[in-house]
Amino acid sequence: MRLSVIIITKNEAAHIGDCIDSVGFADEIIVIDSGSTDGTREIAEGKGAKVSLTDDWPGFGPQKNRALDLAEGEWVLSIDADERVTPELAEAMLRELEHPRAEAYKIARLSNFGGRWIRHSGWWPDHVLRLFKRGTARFKDVAVHESVQPRSQPMVLEGHFLHYPYADLETFIAKINLYSSEAAAMMHARGRKTSVLGATGHAIWTFIRIYLIRRGFLDGKEGFILATMGAAGSFFRYNKLLFLNKQNK
């Protein structure tokens, strides 16, 4: 078996079918679901994926490592439910695996927000390490912002994912709330400290970085919204850390 695809899910019925369709060239597709109630598992099984259910949620890194441990292919492609492999990327991937030049590969990701493809704001090309030889890499054991840790230098593969991260602004806000809570808990566990002034400074700097330094203004009103939401996420994260530190005292 040459290529395994791994996907983790929870309530991804709106995405999982198209995601699996885009990786139909793989030898096996593994889905680990953490308690979906919207038919995600049934859709994935109907598309021919091997679906496993977990009763707990250990965080993104550990959950992806669980999926990785189930893979049997020589190579592994990790993809999120809200991502798609384009035909051009699939062709480049299969061509590369005929005569691989590395043990791991980064792939660009083009994201859509509010119906607009975002090419600035730090969102493009957004290279993510997702294709690697099984046994040569693991996911970082963290709750959020997990990444693949390879044993050797990765190469950049031709082509790109299509990424549909937020169905609407409400979904965006919900993810910011979830991620800021988990990030604050991680910082608290590491002994990080902050203040109201510090939280405000981080938020202002985040807006400047996204909207000005990373030229988010070229992404129109969507770029302004992304910069504002990024600043809000930073503000929430450090204020939640502040309250966790107060509770600890």
C-alpha positions as CSV (number, residue, x, y, z in Angstrom):
1,M,0.0,0.0,0.0
2,R,1.5,3.3,-1.1
3,L,-0.6,6.2,0.2
4,S,-2.8,6.6,3.3
5,V,-4.9,9.7,3.9
6,I,-5.7,10.6,7.5
7,I,-8.5,13.0,8.6
8,I,-9.8,13.9,12.0
9,T,-13.4,15.1,12.3
10,K,-16.2,16.4,14.5
11,N,-19.5,17.5,13.0
12,E,-18.0,18.0,9.5
13,A,-21.0,16.8,7.5
14,A,-20.8,19.9,5.3
15,H,-17.2,19.2,4.3
16,I,-16.3,15.6,4.7
17,G,-17.9,14.2,1.5
18,D,-16.1,16.7,-0.8
19,C,-12.9,16.3,1.1
20,I,-12.9,12.5,0.7
21,D,-13.8,12.8,-3.0
22,S,-10.7,15.0,-3.6
23,V,-8.4,12.3,-2.2
24,G,-10.1,9.3,-4.0
25,F,-6.7,8.5,-5.6
26,A,-5.3,7.3,-2.2
27,D,-5.0,3.6,-1.3
28,E,-6.8,4.1,2.0
29,I,-8.6,6.9,3.8
30,I,-8.8,6.9,7.6
31,V,-11.2,9.1,9.5
32,I,-11.0,9.5,13.3
33,D,-14.2,11.1,14.6
34,S,-14.6,12.5,18.1
35,G,-18.3,12.3,18.6
36,S,-20.1,13.8,15.5
37,T,-23.8,14.1,15.8
38,D,-24.5,15.4,12.2
39,G,-23.9,12.3,10.1
40,T,-20.2,12.9,9.5
41,R,-19.3,9.3,10.2
42,E,-22.1,7.9,8.0
43,I,-21.0,10.1,5.1
44,A,-17.4,9.1,5.5
45,E,-18.2,5.4,5.6
46,G,-20.5,5.8,2.5
47,K,-17.5,7.3,0.7
48,G,-15.4,4.2,1.6
49,A,-13.3,5.6,4.4
50,K,-12.2,3.6,7.4
51,V,-13.9,5.3,10.3
52,S,-12.9,5.0,14.0
53,L,-14.7,6.7,16.9
54,T,-13.0,8.1,20.0
55,D,-14.8,8.9,23.2
56,D,-12.4,11.7,24.4
57,W,-10.7,14.7,22.9
58,P,-7.0,14.8,23.7
59,G,-6.2,17.8,21.5
60,F,-5.4,18.2,17.8
61,G,-1.8,16.9,17.9
62,P,-2.6,13.7,19.9
63,Q,-5.7,13.0,17.8
64,K,-3.8,13.3,14.5
65,N,-1.2,10.9,15.9
66,R,-4.0,8.4,16.7
67,A,-5.0,8.6,13.0
68,L,-1.4,8.3,12.0
69,D,-1.0,5.1,14.1
70,L,-3.8,3.5,12.0
71,A,-2.2,4.3,8.7
72,E,-0.7,1.3,6.8
73,G,0.6,3.1,3.7
74,E,4.3,3.8,3.0
75,W,3.3,7.5,2.7
76,V,0.8,9.5,4.6
77,L,-1.1,12.6,3.6
78,S,-2.8,14.5,6.4
79,I,-5.7,16.7,5.4
80,D,-8.4,18.6,7.3
81,A,-12.0,18.1,6.5
82,D,-12.3,21.7,5.2
83,E,-9.5,21.2,2.7
84,R,-9.5,19.8,-0.8
85,V,-6.8,18.4,-3.0
86,T,-6.9,19.9,-6.5
87,P,-6.4,17.6,-9.5
88,E,-3.2,19.4,-10.2
89,L,-1.9,18.7,-6.7
90,A,-3.0,15.1,-6.9
91,E,-1.1,14.7,-10.1
92,A,2.0,16.3,-8.6
93,M,1.8,14.2,-5.5
94,L,1.5,10.9,-7.4
95,R,4.3,11.9,-9.8
96,E,6.6,12.7,-6.9
97,L,5.9,9.5,-5.0
98,E,7.0,7.5,-8.1
99,H,10.6,8.8,-7.4
100,P,10.5,10.7,-4.1
101,R,13.3,13.2,-3.5
102,A,12.6,13.7,0.2
103,E,10.9,12.1,3.2
104,A,8.5,15.0,3.8
105,Y,6.8,17.7,1.7
106,K,5.2,21.1,2.3
107,I,2.1,22.1,0.3
108,A,0.7,25.6,-0.2
109,R,-2.8,26.3,0.9
110,L,-5.2,28.8,-0.7
111,S,-8.0,29.8,1.7
112,N,-11.4,31.2,1.0
113,F,-13.0,33.7,3.3
114,G,-16.4,35.3,2.7
115,G,-16.3,34.1,-0.9
116,R,-12.9,35.6,-1.6
117,W,-9.7,33.8,-2.2
118,I,-7.2,35.4,0.3
119,R,-3.8,36.1,-1.2
120,H,-2.3,38.3,1.4
121,S,-2.9,38.8,5.2
122,G,-0.4,36.1,5.9
123,W,-2.8,33.5,4.4
124,W,-0.9,32.8,1.2
125,P,1.0,30.7,0.3
126,D,0.6,29.3,3.9
127,H,2.8,26.2,3.3
128,V,1.9,23.3,5.6
129,L,3.8,20.0,6.0
130,R,1.2,17.3,5.2
131,L,2.8,14.6,3.1
132,F,5.5,12.4,4.6
133,K,6.9,8.9,4.7
134,R,5.4,6.9,7.5
135,G,7.7,6.4,10.3
136,T,9.8,9.5,9.7
137,A,7.5,12.1,11.3
138,R,4.9,12.7,14.0
139,F,2.6,15.4,15.0
140,K,3.6,17.8,17.8
141,D,1.9,16.7,21.0
142,V,0.0,20.0,21.6
143,A,-3.7,20.8,21.9
144,V,-3.8,23.5,19.2
145,H,-1.5,24.7,16.3
146,E,-0.2,21.2,15.8
147,S,2.4,20.6,13.2
148,V,4.3,17.7,11.7
149,Q,7.8,17.2,13.1
150,P,9.9,15.5,10.4
151,R,13.3,14.0,10.9
152,S,14.8,15.6,7.8
153,Q,14.4,18.7,5.8
154,P,11.1,18.8,3.8
155,M,10.7,19.9,0.2
156,V,7.9,22.1,-1.3
157,L,5.6,20.2,-3.6
158,E,3.9,21.8,-6.6
159,G,0.2,22.7,-6.5
160,H,-1.9,23.7,-3.5
161,F,-4.8,22.7,-1.3
162,L,-8.1,24.6,-1.4
163,H,-9.2,25.6,2.1
164,Y,-12.7,26.6,3.3
165,P,-12.1,27.3,7.0
166,Y,-15.2,29.3,7.9
167,A,-18.7,28.7,6.6
168,D,-19.8,32.0,8.2
169,L,-18.7,34.6,10.7
170,E,-20.4,32.8,13.5
171,T,-18.2,29.7,12.8
172,F,-15.1,31.9,12.8
173,I,-16.0,33.4,16.2
174,A,-16.7,30.0,17.7
175,K,-13.3,28.8,16.5
176,I,-11.5,31.8,17.9
177,N,-13.2,31.2,21.2
178,L,-12.2,27.5,21.2
179,Y,-8.6,28.1,20.1
180,S,-8.0,31.0,22.4
181,S,-9.2,28.9,25.4
182,E,-6.9,26.0,24.5
183,A,-3.9,28.3,23.7
184,A,-4.4,30.1,27.0
185,A,-4.5,26.8,28.9
186,M,-1.2,25.8,27.2
187,M,0.5,29.1,28.1
188,H,-0.8,28.8,31.7
189,A,0.6,25.3,32.0
190,R,4.0,26.7,30.8
191,G,4.0,29.4,33.5
192,R,3.4,32.3,31.1
193,K,2.3,35.6,32.6
194,T,0.5,38.6,31.2
195,S,-1.5,41.8,32.0
196,V,-4.4,43.8,30.6
197,L,-1.8,46.1,29.0
198,G,0.0,43.1,27.6
199,A,-3.2,41.6,26.2
200,T,-4.0,45.0,24.5
201,G,-0.5,45.3,23.1
202,H,-0.6,41.8,21.6
203,A,-4.0,42.6,20.0
204,I,-2.8,45.9,18.5
205,W,0.4,44.3,17.2
206,T,-1.6,41.4,15.6
207,F,-3.8,43.8,13.7
208,I,-0.8,45.8,12.4
209,R,1.0,42.6,11.4
210,I,-1.9,41.2,9.4
211,Y,-3.4,44.4,7.9
212,L,-0.2,46.4,7.2
213,I,2.9,44.2,7.3
214,R,1.2,41.3,5.6
215,R,-0.8,43.6,3.3
216,G,-4.2,42.5,4.4
217,F,-5.5,45.8,3.0
218,L,-5.1,44.3,-0.5
219,D,-7.7,41.7,0.4
220,G,-10.4,44.3,0.6
221,K,-13.0,44.3,3.4
222,E,-12.3,40.6,4.0
223,G,-8.7,41.5,4.8
224,F,-9.9,44.1,7.3
225,I,-12.2,41.6,9.0
226,L,-9.5,39.0,9.2
227,A,-7.1,41.5,10.8
228,T,-9.8,42.5,13.3
229,M,-10.7,39.0,14.1
230,G,-7.0,38.0,14.5
231,A,-6.6,40.9,16.9
232,A,-9.7,39.8,18.8
233,G,-8.4,36.2,19.1
234,S,-5.1,37.5,20.5
235,F,-6.9,39.7,23.0
236,F,-9.1,36.8,24.1
237,R,-6.1,34.5,24.4
238,Y,-4.1,36.7,26.7
239,N,-7.1,37.8,28.8
240,K,-8.1,34.2,29.3
241,L,-4.5,33.5,30.4
242,L,-4.8,36.5,32.9
243,F,-7.9,35.0,34.4
244,L,-6.3,31.5,34.6
245,N,-3.4,33.0,36.5
246,K,-5.7,34.8,38.9
247,Q,-7.6,31.6,39.6
248,N,-4.4,29.7,40.3
249,K,-3.4,32.3,42.9
